[in-house]
Amino acid sequence: MKRLRPFRYFEAGTVSEAVGILTREGVGAHPLAGGTDLLVRMKRGDLAPGALVNLKRIPGLGGIEREPGGGIRVGALAVISAIEHSPLVRTSYPVLAEAAGVLGSPSIRNLGTLGGNIGRASPASDMAPSLLILRARMLVEGPQGKREVEVREFFKGPGETVLSSGELITSFLLPDMAPGSGAVYERIGRREGMDCALVGVAALVTLSGKDHGVKDAGVALAAVAPVPLRAKRAEQVLLSGSLTEERMKEAARAAAAECFPISDMRASGSYRQEMVQVLTYRALARALRLAEGGKA
């Protein structure tokens, strides 16, 4: 572990104050939320920010609440354990609670925030696939004002996002899931509950009737490309007819063909690709049971 380089430290009381500090301090300034990733990278010497802007004292950024027009709003500072245990999330978006429950260790879930997890833009993010299939949007605030960004458009590369200098994620907006929907998250890692995902797959299906026609479908992958991504060809397979076992297998093969995982010390690319097929089929089978009104 290396010695930390000197940096300036600020505590913001409002979003606009945080934006002002980040803008003034420039590209070397980093927002501090849970710190579970940022501080580790600083201690390893991978990152040496010129300034940290603590966001934890800003009121209103940690809530999970229903929106008047439908859906829910999750604050960027909502900790992962709050999402995991939220009755509102568990009832309306169990796939998001499921993903939160397998992220890291209990201590990490008690500190890490949704905004920090997504803002880090890790290809292996456990939370990103669920947000992708739920068609979540993000509210962002910066020097030029406020704007909405769809999660599927947020990631540009490992650690790279569409955020401009001084911009902050303030909340996530999740639309209501349609009736007849089921969504689940599957992942594998080397150590249960501690390691980041070797492969993560979220799947959603919305049935159109008793003939198992598919009105909507979503498949999203983590840790098998430079960014978390939607498997669009797999989704097209699912939308092309009744959701039979063979169609789910075909969609799983399509998902595996869409990704391009790397080989590293944790797993080979070919193993990851094979696991995409396995986990996609498993996730679709579970999502179908939920859509039919059963248990996953």
Secondary structure, 3 states (H helix, E strand, C coil): CCCCCCCEEEECCCHHHHHHHHHHHHHHEEEECCCCCHHHHHHHCCCCCCEEEECCCCCCCCCEEECCCCCEEEECCCEHHHHHHCHHHHHHCHHHHHHHHCCCCHHHHHHCEHHHHHHCCCCCCCCHHHHHHCCCEEEEEECCEEEEEEHHHCEEECCEECCCCCCEEEEEEECCCCCCEEEEEEEECCCCCCCCCCEEEEEEEEECCCCCCEEEEEEEEECCCCCCEECHHHHHHHCCCCCCHHHHHHHHHHHHHHCCCCCCCCCCHHHHHHHHHHHHHHHHHHHHHHHCCCCC
